[in-house]
Amino acid sequence: MPNSAKLKPSPSVPRADLSPHLAEEPRLAPGDSAAKAFRLIAASALAQAAANAAVLARARRPEALHQLRVGLRRLRAAVSLFKPMLADDAMDGIKAELKWITGELGPARDLDVFLTDSYRPLLEPHRDWPELANLGHALREARTVAYDRAQAAATSTRFGVLIHDVSDWVDHGAWTTAAEPKLTALRARSIGRLAPDLLDGSRAKLIKHGRGLEKLDAESRHKLRIRGKRLRYATGFFGSLYAATEPRALKRFGKASRHLTSALGDQTDIHAAMSMAAEIAAASPPRIAYTAGLVAAARLTGETKAMKVSRKALDAFEGAKPFW
């Protein structure tokens, strides 16, 4: 691992310029076509990703990194939701590039989470643990390397081309003019009629795959969380259609979906902590490797509670009245 224990200093810029950019959900009207709705949703996600990439290029702000990833996930969720309408020769390449940039940003975010949720809570109660301070040094070393990678990706020509290509594809891609009657009908369908079908389908799949929660392995629970996030993003995408007519139901459903993804996220983070500790241990002297194992084991003690919280959140979500 590198020898510097701190993240590299960021250029001095005004504080306001370094604020993370949260999602600004699109304003949809029931009569908008599905094609128009997708353009508005995709534009919102692209704007969020680009704005946070600009912040990350100038300063290593964990929340900007997180919101950049959220913007990219929202874009991927939109593509998944509208996939039948979007199928053209460019889509696979765009999805591959979105997967690339997500992979470049992931290690930095994983280390931020491990430091915040697994390592730092143990500093006070376990000051007597051997090599705990040196483990922190190793983690910060690894985070420096991960942020080097994330910043390089966010400022790369490849990422700039990706943002340009996706924007161009959203506005002028082959999917926008495909002459097949089925695709033409899909583009023209009103979002007011389409949104309930999309939300119903996402909700049904999430409930179906969640009923065997206790028997799912870590990878399957992670996939369930992804389904939950996609539905959560869809709730945001289409929320403006129902904000005036079903405000309470929209709020309750949104709250239930947030609680569910948060609970599933805690389970994912527990197992990610095990993988992170193993990775750090493999690159560290034995005493640091041992302490990394202690940190991961301490986090693993919360697994039973996390499962109970996830089950409760899933049951509450299933009981939440759809707002559409």
N, C-alpha and C positions, 0 to 999 in steps of 0.2 A: 504494500500500500504506500501511497505518497507520504512524505514526511511532514507536510504542512497540516496543522490541526484545525485551521479555520477556513471558512469559505473566503474566497477572494473578495476584496473590497469592491463595492459597486461604484460606478461613476457618480459624481455629485450632481444630482438633478433635483428640481423642485419636488417636494413631497407629493403634491397633487398629481404629478405625472406618474407616480409609482403606485397609485391606487389600483387594486384589482378591479376588473370590469365584470360585473355579474350579468347574468342572462337578462335580456330585455325581450320578453315574450311578444310575438307578433299580434297585431290586432286583426283578427279575421272577421269576416261577415258571413252569415249562413249561405248567401248566394254566391260567394266566391267559388270559382272552379277549383278542383283539386290541384291543377297545375299552378294556379296563382298561389294557393295556400302553401304548396311545397316551396315555391320560390321565396315567399315571405319567411317561412320557417328556416329554410336553409340560409337565407341572408342574415337572420338573427344569429344563428350559430356561427357563421363565418365571421361576423363582426365581433362576437365575443372572443373567438379564437385569435383573430388578428390583433385585437386590442391588447390582450394579455401577452401575446408573443412579443409585442413592442415593449411592454413593461419588463418582461423577463430578459429581453436583450440588454436592458440598461441596469437592472438590479435583480439580485437573486432573492426574490420575494416568494416564499412558499405558497402564499395564497394566490399570487398571479400564476404560478405554475399549475396549481390546482384548477383555477378557473379556465386556463388554457385547455386543460384536459377535459373539463366539463363541456366547453364549447365544441371540442372535437367529438365527444361522445354524443352530444345533442345532434350534431350533424349526422353521425353514423346512425343514430336512432331514427332520424327523419328519413334517411335513405332506406332503412329497413322497413319502416311503416309504409312507404309509398313504392316499394320495390316493384310490384306488378306493373306500375305505370312507367317506371324508369328504365326498364331493361333495354340497354343498347350496348354498343361495342366499347364505350368508354367507361362504363360503370365498374367493371372488374378492376381496371387499372386504378381508378380513383379510390376504390375500397382498399386496394393493396397499399397505396401511398398513405392513406389515413392510418392504416395499421402500422406502417413504418414509423410515422411521427409519434404515434401513441407509444410504441415500443421505446423510442429514444427518450421520452419524457418519464416513463414509468419508474426506472430505478431511483431517480431523485425523489419522486413522490413517496416511494416505498420507504426510503431511508428517513424522510421527514416524519412519516407516520411511526416508524419503529422508534425513533428517538423520542418523539412526543408521548406515545402511548405505552411503550414497553420499557424503555431505558430510564427516562427521567423520573417516573413515579417511584423508582427503586432507590434513587440517590439518597434520600433522607433516611428511610427505614433500614437500609442495608449498606451503610457507609463502611461497615467492617468487611464486606465481601472483598476477596482478593482481586486486584487488578480491575476494579470497577471503573476507576478513573481512566485507566489505560484503554479499557474497552470503549469508553466514550470518545477518547482520542481517535481510536481506530474507526469508529462510526463516522465521526466528522471528517476524517480523511476520505473515507469512501463517499461521503456525501459531496465533498468538494469535486471529486472525479465525476460523480453522477451529474452535478450541476454544470460542469464543463461540457459534458455530453449534451445535456438538455439545451444549454444556451447555444452551442454550436448548431444543433438541429433547428432551433427556433430562428436563428439568424442566417441559415443557409439558403443558397439559391434554390435548392431542391424544395424547401418549404415554401419559399416565395412563389415558385412555379406551381406548386400544389394549390395554394390559395387562388392564384390566377386561373388555373385550369378548372378548379371546382366552380368558381364563380361563372366562368364562361359556359361550363356544362349546364349549370343550373338555369342560366338564361337562354342559351342557344344550342344546347346539346341536341343530338339526333332524336332523343326521346320527345322533344317538344314538337316535332313535325312528323313523327312516324305515322304512316297513312293507314296502318291496319285498323279496321273498324273497332276492334276491342280496345286498342290503345287510345284511339280517338275518344271513345266513350268514357274511358277511365279519366282522361285529362279533363273532360268537360263536366263530369259529375260534380254536383255542388258539395262543398265541404260540410255543409249543414247536414247532408244525408250520409256522407261517407264517414265522418268522424265517429258516430256511434258504432258503426261496424268495426272500425279500427280499434276503438277502445274496448268493445266487447271481446274481440278476438284476443287482445293482449291480456285482458283481465282473466279470461277463461284459461288461457295457457299457464298463467302464473299460478292460479289456484290449483289447477290440475297437477302441475309439477311440484307444488309445495305440500301436497297432502302426505307425502312420504318423507317429510323433512328430516325426521330423526334417523332415517335409514340412508340418507344421502351421504356420499363421501364429500370431501372438501371441494373437489373440482365441480361436482354437481351442484353443491350449494352456491358456489361462485357463479355458475351459470344461472341459477335461480335469481341471484341478486341482480345479474345483468338484465334479466327479464323484468324485474321490479323497477330498475332504473329506467328502462325504456318506457314502461307504462307511466312512470313519474314524469318523464320528459314529455310524453304525449299529453298528459294532463295539463302541463304548462302550455304546450303548443295550441291546444284547443280550448283552453280555459276561457278565452275572451268570447267564445260562442255562447257560454252559459253563465258568465259572471253576473249578468243582469237578471236572468230568470231563475237560476238555481245557486245563488251565492253561498247559502249555508251548506248544501250538499257538496258543492265544489270544494269548500274549505275543509269539510270533514273528510272527504275522500283524499284530498291532497295531504292532510295531516296523517291519515292512516298509511298512505303509501310512503311518506317520508319516514315514519317510524319503522316500517317494515324494512326498507332498504338500509336504514341505519343499523337495525338489529342484525340483519344478514351481513352487513359490512363488518360488524364487530367479530363475527365468526370468521370471516375471511381474513381479517387482520391478525387474529390469533394464529392461524395456520401460516400466514405469511411471515409472522415473527419467527416461527420455527425455521422456515427456509432462509430467512435473513440471517439468523444466528448461525446456521450451518455454513452459509457463505462466508461470513466474517471469520468463523472459526477456522475454516480451511486455509485462510490467508494470514493467520495470526499464530503467535507462539502459544504453546499449550496452556499456560495460565490464563491468557486472555480468552482462548477457545473455551476453557472450562467456565469462565464467568459468563460468556455469551450463552452457554447452555443453561446456566442458572436463570438468566433473564428470560429466556424463552420458556423455561419450565414454569417460572412465576406467572407468565402471561397465560400459559396453558391451564393453570388452575381455575381460570374464569370460564372455561369452555362449557361446563354444565350449566352455569347460570346463563351464559349467552344463548345456549340452545333453548332454555325455558323462555327467555325474553323473545327470541325469534318466533317460537311457537305461539306465544300470546299475541305478538304483533301480526302474525299471519292470520290467526283466527279473527282478530279485530278487523283486519283488512277485508277478509272474506265477508264479514258482517256489515261493512260500510256500504251504504246505499250508493249505487252509481249516480252520478250527477247528470248523465246524458239521457 
